[in-house]
Amino acid sequence: MNIIQRIQRINASLRPLSHLAAPLALLTRLYVGWVFLKSGWLKLSDWDSTLFLFREEYRVPLLPPDLAAVAGTTGEIVFSIVLILGVVGRLSALGLQAVNILAVVSYAHVLFQEGFAAAIGQHYLWGFMLLMLIVHGPGKWSVDGWVDRQQ
């Protein structure tokens, strides 16, 4: 048996792992969606503190602080809910990716300092998870997957 045949045999033996794609996509959507939903809900639940942070701490480019607070909070909540459900999953993951990038840009003066490796690492992890959902979609266990099966 040559090397090509061995690789083909190994790959064939691992093919059943593809059945884990749908639950893995669901778990990814639930985890990253929950992280951003929780963050948005926290902002909404203490709006005065949120406005203070956007005015004094975060450095959102191009937007006035109050508009940035509304846009960021709305994005976190709305995109999280539709991502968790898997409704227009790629678009909702793209929306949360934009929120994630904007959070890093707006707080870069803190996140890129020494001692904040874990904090920026979380943003990288969420960004990677969202990128996987953007590229591969929300999976079969989603509203999008159900809609695709109706055709």
Buried (B, 14 or more C-beta within 10 A) or exposed (E): EEEEEEEEEEEEEEEEEEEEBBEBBBBBBEEBBEBBBEBBEEBBEEEEEBBEBBEEEBBBEEBEBEEBBBBBBBBBBBBBBBBBBBBBBBBBBBBBBBBBEBBBBBBEEBBEEEEEEEBBEEBEEBBEBBEBBBEBBBBBBBBBBEEEEEE
